[in-house]
């Protein structure tokens, strides 16, 4: 389904794939060159025939060959996958830390902390990636000069891209964690733990946090998919190599094999992440292991 939707969706983009392969509409290529390219890549066949040919290749594990780069798609995408996965995993970890810290503070600091935490979560969740990236670059690169505006291979080059992805996600996770923490604090098992003489710190970090994190763990599967989609914007703004930037470039030049391959990799990653969140829920919740 993913391959089918992607294949036909990219066909809706205006323009000729053969023209894109030869450099775009401004390349002034001859009709003979266009005909040769169409014949070489099978673009002279009906769209449905091209679709069936692509499905046949995918069934054998062959992602095809890039139109624009003239190289196999599989090694091309796998070479870019590591950087995007690193960015997404770090952003998810930072978002969890920010959300957990804000939710814990807002449930312990009284009414003012509650309303302030709620407001910060709403604002963070509403921030667009492209706007937040621009603000962070202006603040930390232009004004303060602490961090590079372009994502380098070092640790400092990861800070701004990770924060750009993590802050909006932390807003979503924080809202869920805060409500779950409040519900957990009012649950009978907390009263029972306190009656057994456990301190407030032990009650919160041993019982409440584990219980309250379950909805956020479930949401992390969806969050991973949103981080990969956000990586398209972030990798482009910070000039960072990765799967998202490769996908955007491929869509621009109508490179169908690269687009389909990238979307398939993202879909498989989303499925695997959903499986990991299910396993994490079973570890965190003994009731699920008992079923």
C-alpha positions in Angstrom: 0.0 0.0 0.0 2.8 2.4 0.8 4.6 1.7 -2.5 1.3 2.1 -4.4 0.3 5.4 -2.8 3.7 6.8 -3.1 4.1 5.8 -6.8 0.9 7.4 -7.9 1.2 10.4 -5.6 4.5 11.5 -7.2 3.0 11.0 -10.6 0.5 13.8 -9.8 3.5 16.3 -9.5 3.5 18.4 -12.7 6.5 17.9 -15.0 8.1 15.2 -17.1 10.4 12.7 -15.2 12.6 12.4 -18.3 13.1 16.1 -18.3 13.9 16.1 -14.6 16.5 13.3 -15.2 18.2 15.5 -17.8 18.4 18.6 -15.6 14.9 20.0 -15.4 12.7 22.2 -17.7 15.5 24.7 -18.3 18.0 22.2 -19.6 16.8 22.6 -23.2 17.3 18.9 -24.1 16.5 17.6 -27.5 13.5 15.4 -28.2 15.9 12.6 -29.1 17.6 12.7 -25.7 14.2 12.7 -24.0 13.1 9.7 -26.0 16.3 7.8 -25.2 15.9 8.5 -21.5 12.3 7.4 -21.5 13.2 4.2 -23.2 16.1 3.5 -20.8 14.1 3.9 -17.7 10.8 2.5 -19.0 9.1 5.8 -18.9 7.7 5.3 -22.4 5.5 2.5 -21.0 1.9 3.1 -19.7 1.9 4.2 -16.0 0.2 1.0 -14.9 2.9 -1.1 -16.6 5.6 1.0 -14.9 3.8 0.4 -11.6 3.7 -3.4 -12.1 7.4 -3.4 -13.0 8.2 -1.5 -9.8 6.2 -3.9 -7.7 8.0 -6.8 -9.3 11.3 -5.3 -8.4 10.2 -4.6 -4.8 9.1 -8.1 -4.4 12.6 -9.3 -5.0 14.1 -6.7 -2.6 15.3 -4.5 -5.4 14.6 -0.8 -4.8 15.7 0.1 -8.3 18.2 2.7 -9.6 18.0 6.4 -9.0 17.0 8.4 -12.1 18.9 11.5 -11.1 22.0 10.1 -9.4 22.4 6.9 -11.6 23.1 4.6 -8.6 21.4 1.9 -6.8 18.7 3.2 -4.4 19.3 0.7 -1.5 22.9 1.6 -0.7 22.1 5.3 -1.3 19.3 5.4 1.2 21.1 3.1 3.8 24.0 5.5 3.7 21.7 8.4 4.7 19.6 6.4 7.2 22.1 6.5 10.1 22.2 10.2 10.4 18.4 10.5 10.4 17.9 7.7 12.9 20.5 9.3 15.2 18.7 12.7 14.9 15.3 11.1 15.6 16.4 8.9 18.5 18.2 11.8 20.3 15.2 14.1 19.7 12.9 11.5 21.2 15.1 11.1 24.2 15.4 14.9 24.8 11.6 15.3 24.3 11.0 12.7 27.0 13.4 14.4 29.4 11.8 17.8 28.8 8.3 16.5 29.1 9.0 14.5 32.2 10.8 17.3 33.9 8.1 19.9 33.1 5.2 17.5 34.0 6.8 16.5 37.3 7.5 20.2 38.3 4.0 21.4 37.3 2.3 18.7 39.4 4.4 19.6 42.5 4.6 23.4 42.3 1.0 24.3 43.1 -1.6 26.1 41.0 0.8 28.6 39.4 3.2 25.9 38.3 0.2 23.9 36.9 -1.0 26.8 34.7 2.5 27.8 33.7 3.4 24.3 32.7 0.1 23.8 30.8 0.8 27.1 28.9 4.3 26.1 28.0 3.2 22.7 26.7 0.5 24.2 24.5 3.0 26.8 23.1 5.7 24.2 22.5 3.3 21.8 20.8 2.2 24.5 18.4 5.6 25.6 17.2 6.4 24.8 13.6 9.7 23.2 13.0 10.8 25.8 10.3 10.0 28.7 12.6 11.7 27.2 15.7 14.8 26.3 13.7 15.1 29.9 12.5 14.7 31.3 16.0 17.3 28.9 17.4 19.8 29.8 14.7 19.3 33.5 15.3 19.6 33.1 19.1 22.4 30.6 19.5 24.4 31.1 16.3 24.0 34.7 15.3 23.5 36.5 18.6 25.4 34.3 21.1 27.7 32.5 18.7 27.6 29.3 20.8 26.5 26.8 18.2 27.1 26.4 14.5 24.1 27.2 12.2 25.0 24.3 9.9 24.9 20.8 11.3 28.4 19.5 11.4 29.6 16.0 12.3 30.5 17.0 15.9 28.2 17.0 18.9 27.7 20.8 18.8 26.3 20.4 15.3 23.5 18.1 16.6 22.2 20.4 19.4 20.1 22.8 17.3 18.5 20.2 15.0 17.7 17.9 18.0 16.1 20.8 19.9 14.1 21.8 16.9 12.6 18.4 16.7 12.4 17.8 20.5 10.6 20.9 21.7 7.3 20.6 19.9 7.2 16.8 20.7 7.9 17.6 24.3 4.8 19.8 24.3 2.6 16.9 23.2 4.2 14.3 25.6 4.2 16.8 28.5 0.4 17.3 28.2 -0.2 13.6 28.4 2.3 13.0 31.1 1.0 15.8 33.3 -2.6 14.5 33.2 -1.4 10.9 33.8 0.7 12.0 36.7 -2.2 13.7 38.3 -4.4 10.7 37.8 -1.8 8.3 39.2 -1.2 10.5 42.3 -4.9 10.1 43.1 -5.0 6.3 42.6 -5.4 3.8 45.4 -2.0 2.2 44.9 -0.4 5.5 45.8 -2.3 5.7 49.0 -1.4 2.1 49.8 2.3 2.9 49.1 2.2 5.9 51.4 0.4 3.8 54.1 3.3 1.3 54.0 5.7 4.2 54.9 7.3 4.9 51.5 8.6 8.5 51.1 7.3 10.9 48.6 10.3 10.6 46.4 9.9 6.8 46.3 6.2 7.0 45.6 6.7 9.3 42.7 9.7 7.7 41.0 8.9 4.0 41.7 5.2 3.9 41.4 3.7 7.1 39.9 6.2 7.8 37.1 6.1 4.2 35.8 2.3 4.2 35.7 2.0 7.7 34.3 4.5 7.0 31.5 2.4 4.3 29.9 0.3 6.7 27.6 3.4 8.6 26.6 5.2 5.3 25.7 2.2 4.4 23.5 2.4 7.8 21.9 6.1 7.4 21.2 5.4 5.1 18.2 3.5 7.9 16.5 6.1 10.4 17.7 8.9 8.6 15.9 7.0 8.9 12.6 6.5 12.6 13.2 10.2 13.0 13.9 11.1 11.4 10.6 8.7 13.7 8.8 10.1 16.7 10.7 13.6 15.6 9.7 12.8 16.6 6.1 12.5 20.2 7.2 15.3 20.2 9.8 17.9 18.5 7.6 17.2 21.0 4.9 17.4 24.1 7.1 20.6 22.9 8.9 22.2 21.4 5.7 22.5 18.1 7.4 22.8 14.9 5.3 20.1 12.4 5.9 17.1 10.5 4.7 14.8 13.4 4.9 16.9 15.7 2.8 17.4 13.0 0.3 13.7 12.4 0.1 13.0 16.1 -0.5 15.6 16.3 -3.3 14.1 13.2 -4.9 10.6 14.6 -4.8 11.8 17.8 -6.4 13.4 16.0 -9.4 10.6 13.3 -9.5 13.1 10.5 -8.8 10.4 7.8 -8.3 12.7 4.9 -7.1 14.3 7.0 -4.5 11.0 8.4 -3.2 9.4 5.0 -3.0 12.4 3.5 -1.4 12.7 6.2 1.2 9.0 6.1 2.1 9.2 2.3 2.4 12.2 2.6 4.8 10.3 5.1 6.9 7.2 2.8 7.0 9.3 -0.2 8.1 10.9 2.0 10.8 7.5 3.2 12.0 6.3 -0.5 12.3 9.5 -1.5 14.2 9.2 1.5 16.5 5.5 0.6 17.2 6.6 -2.9 18.1 9.3 -1.6 20.5 6.7 0.7 22.2 4.5 -2.3 22.7 7.3 -4.2 24.3 8.2 -1.2 26.5 4.6 -1.1 27.7 4.8 -4.7 28.7 8.0 -4.0 30.6 6.6 -1.0 32.4 3.1 -2.4 33.1 3.1 -5.8 34.9 -0.6 -6.2 34.2 0.2 -6.6 30.5 2.7 -9.3 31.1 0.1 -11.3 33.1 -2.2 -11.6 30.1 
